[in-house]
């Protein structure tokens, strides 16, 4: 089996999905035995493209940072590669945080209580001028 051609400084994480799908389409890309889930590279690419389109539909733009707080789940992997496919930057939140550290994540609601009541796309804050949106997916 020939290794994929990855060009340092030229190949993006999003491009790797294409390269691996083209070269290893029917080989296993993702497997979670505990969830009885197994995807080949072609199927994985389709899922990642769906995530990329979903993020764009939410208004996420190229270069924008998105945070994810998730355990080792397929959705984490899909979000990693899906966000890369559309050019967003994934920022992971450590699931091992202790309760005191998690207060930092909850501080946004304390600083900006209006966030809970704001309509999608209408949030603005002088305290957090770079926070444009929060999306919770359960």
N, C-alpha and C positions, 0 to 999 in steps of 0.2 A: 504494500500500500504506500503510495507516494504521499509525502507530507504536503499540506496545503502551502501555496506560495503567499507568504505574508511579507509585505515590504514595510520595514520599520520606517516610521514617519510618513507613510503614504496610506497604509491600510488602517481604517477605523474599526472600532468594535462593531459598528453597524454593518460595515462591509464584510466582516468575517462571517456573518450569517449567510450572505450570498455565496461566498467562497466555499464554505463548508456544505451548503445545500447543493451547489453545483457539483462538488467533488464526491460527496458522500450521501447523496439524497436519501437513499433507503436504509442507511445505517442508523443506529440508535444515537440520538443527540441528548435526550433527557430521559432519565428513568427514576421514578419514585416507587419503589416496590411496595412501600407501606400504603400507598394510595392507588396501587394497581394502575400506574400511569407510565406509558412508554411512548415517546414520540421520536420519529425519525427526523433527519435534518430538514427534509422538505416540509413536513408538518410543523416542525418547530419554526421555520421561517414564516409560514402562514400565520401562526399564532403571534409571533413577534410583530409582523406587519399589522395585524389587527390591533395590537396594543398601541403601536405607533399612530395608527389612524384614530384610535380612541383618545389618545393624549392630544392630538391635534384638534379633534372635535371639542375637547374641553378648553381649547385656547392656548395650550402649551406651545411655545415657539422655540425655534432652533436657538441653542445657546442658553436657554432658560434652565434653571436648576429646579429639580423636583426631589423631594425627600420621600423615602419609604421606610417604614418601620414594620418589619415582618420577620418571622422566623424562617427557617429553611423550608420554603414552600415553592411549588412551581411558579406561582404568581410573582415571586421575587425575581426568579430567573427571567420570566417573560418581560417584566418591567425593566430589568437591566438592559436586555437586548432591544426591546421595543423602544425604549427611550433613546438608546444610541442610534437606532435606525432613523429616527426623525430628528436627531441632532440635539436632544436635550441632555443635560448632565444629571446623572443620578447621584444623589447624596444619600448614603445609608445612615440610619439611626441605629445605634447599638442596642440590640434587644436585651443585652445583659445589664443595662443601666439599673442602678439601685433607685429606690423611690426618691431620694434627695436629688439625684441627677435628673430624674424625670420631671421634677418641678420646673426645670429649665424649659422643657417642651410645653408645659402647661402655662408658662408665664405669658405666652401670647394672648391667651384668653383673659388673663388678669390685666394685662396692659391695654388690651383692646376688647372690652366686653361687647362692643358693637359688632364684632365679627360674627358672633353667634346669630345675630338677628339680620345681618346684611343679606341682601339679595345677591345671587351670583353675578359677578362682574361689576359690583357697585362699591366694593370695599376700598376705602382710602383712610390712611392714618398718618398723622404727622410723626407719631412715635415710631412707626415701622414703615417708612416710606418705600422700602423695597419689597415688602410683602404684597403681592398682587392677588394671591388666591390661595385658598386651602381647599382641598378635596379629600373627603374621607370615603374610602371604599371598604366596605365590610364584607 
